[in-house]
Amino acid sequence: MTGIGEPPKVSELQEASTRYQQVVEKNPNDARLLTNLAWSYERARDFGRAIEEFRRALQVDPTYTDARYGLALALLGNRQIE
């Protein structure tokens, strides 16, 4: 586990993604959970997967601001928009 102010370790990010995937499988129509899964990918710099999950969240709830913001950041990170 990382300390306060330290960036998360890759293994911690992978564990978070795995846990969110398991929860999302049981709740596939929860935009908040899909967005949290997407954020775990974005933090791990896996922008392709993050983009996919942010878009899934927006299909469930097109008004979910956190998913829109995350999608924009992931697209920037993936250099799909400037």
Summary of the structure (lengths in Angstrom):
residues: 82
radius of gyration: 12.6
end to end distance: 34.5
largest distance: 35.8
contacts: 231
relative contact order: 0.14
helix: 70%
strand: 0%
